[in-house]
Amino acid sequence: MKKDKKARKEKVKKEKTNLLKRAVSSIQTKIALIFMLLLLATIEIIGAYFTRQMEQTSINNFQTTIQLQSIVTDQLTAQLVKNGKSADRKMNQIITDYSNDAISEIQVVDSKNVIRAVSNLNDKNRVGQLSNNGDIREVINSGQQKTQVASDQKGSFMVQIVPLTSGTNIVGAVYVRASMADVFNNLRNISMMFLTASLLAVVVAAIASIFISRAITRPIEELRQQAIQVANRDYSTQVKIYSNDELGQLGAAFNTLSAKIERSNEQSESERRRLDSVLSHMTDGVIATDRHGNVSIMNQMAQDFLDVKAEDAIKKPISQVLGLGEDYTSQDLISNQSDMQVTVNAGTDDEMILHASFTLIKRVTGFVSGAVCVLHDVTEQIKNEDEQRQFVSNVSHELRTPLTSVRAYIEALNEGAWKDPEIAPQFLDVTQKETERMIRMVNDLLVLSRMDRGATKLEPEWVNFTDFVSHLLNRFDMIVEHDQGEAQSDTKEYVIKRDLGNQALWVEIDTDQMMRVIDNIMNNAIKYSPDGGTITVRLTQNQNQILLSISDQGLGIPRKDLGKIFDRFYRADKARSRAQGGTGLGLAIAKEIVTAHGGRIWADSREGHGSTFYIALPYEPMDEEDEWDEV
Ligand code: ADP
């Protein structure tokens, strides 16, 4: 708590000093201060000059006022020359008459430095005494008038000593002393008036300068505020134009600048948004890097492809983000600019192969500022190419085997076996079977190729699936009966167990195609069950699908092959399949057909115990009303 209070106090103090510092350093204060200083200096100079001049003039004037007129000095000279008591009286009379308010004392001293007359009655006793004033003696000796201003405890006064000359002889001197109190009082009063007027002028100037500087700085302050707003991308307000002077023009120019910045900002913003939306809707991944190869932008697709978040990848080397490890440095990737393939999640089910192409970003000057890497998902393409290669190799292989054996039999027949009544029909039979198998295979391949091209269109019709399967199984029952009736050696005894239920299950299917699927599975069940056995056909349904399962008690399928038996030419047991005349394409076709119906086909098996094939088809149960309509 105490610490908090202290910190708060310190903060307030800091804010205050900041405010003070800002106030002192503000242009407004500076202008006011300069203005006042200039005024003060002017007043001081004028004042000093004026008072000095006044003082000089006043002293001169005063000197003129007390200057003894020549008539008086002539009279005094005449009396001094006369000498004697009456002359002294006369002189006393003259100086007493001459004395005025300003003159406080007049003395007449003869050439022997003896005081002969005084204007001041109190000094009467000094008459006849020697004057001890050095200045008077000096004037008598030099014959030069002397005027000086001095001061004692009574105040300032002016002393004027005028030599009295008769012809070329100096007969004495007149000493005039006049108080200058009035003169200096006047001067003091004038100075006081001047000082008061100066102070008043300074105060008025201070107020005026504050107003003037505020008028100057207000637009500047507003400009500053506006600049801060523009820097914060707020273009809502404009600087107020107060006048058409330079500041007004600056304000107008700033408003234009701000509008231009806003426009160009909007443009670059919309440009950025467009680029963002292009990048985020691209089906290719895009990664941009700086010139060192560190990631700067990564679009959503690139993040999905590489399974990284943009924030985790930004600023990391692109080689690391692409998971290229030590093999490449980011600089290599950028400088080589060659295309390459990147495998993500290698060896897992999510393995993805990406084609990465690099392009440099260059400025107009040619300076490389970064690179763009475009990632294209080529997993499917490469898989398709592999499959296609595999398929061609499979077809060639599948056809070569029967063709080789057919050629061998025909060669044997040609070399004379045709003459052997026992071997010849056997050889011809094998040749025929192999040829038929090849024809079947080519036909199956044509069916698949049509499906691949999308040339096979389903011709769906509404059928009761229960009846449809039941009808199909009847055919197999008939084959069993027929085989048993014929008592052929290679017949297998098998029983078909039905668990179809009585409920009508209406689905929309292409009956010919679906028949082909079920036929193939039923035939396989028979083919791959050496000892016959029971084939159980079960039909169930739920709210959105029907499920047909066909189980046999045959060889079963190894677990590792379960997922592959629907691939083209894949056989769990090649020899047996061939011996049975199989093509390895039946289940592949079945899968294509079921998928085209929006359904799913899969198998489950225990090796040596039998297999179950499942077909799930989409189904929508009809409500009672519909069924009623149907009836
Ligand atoms: P084929 O013409 O070889 O029968 P299919 O595509 O119909 O071709 O079947 C692919 C492979 O799946 C067969 O070669 C066989 O190995 C295996 N297979 C299919 N059905 C069964 C089954 N009911 N029991 C055991 N293996 C089966």
Boltz pocket constraint, residues with backbone or C-beta under 6 A from the ligand:
constraints:
  - pocket:
      binder: B
      contacts: [[A, 520], [A, 521], [A, 524], [A, 525], [A, 526], [A, 528], [A, 529], [A, 552], [A, 554], [A, 555], [A, 556], [A, 557], [A, 565], [A, 567], [A, 570], [A, 571], [A, 572], [A, 573], [A, 574], [A, 577], [A, 578], [A, 581], [A, 582], [A, 583], [A, 584], [A, 585], [A, 586], [A, 587], [A, 588], [A, 611]]
      max_distance: 6.0
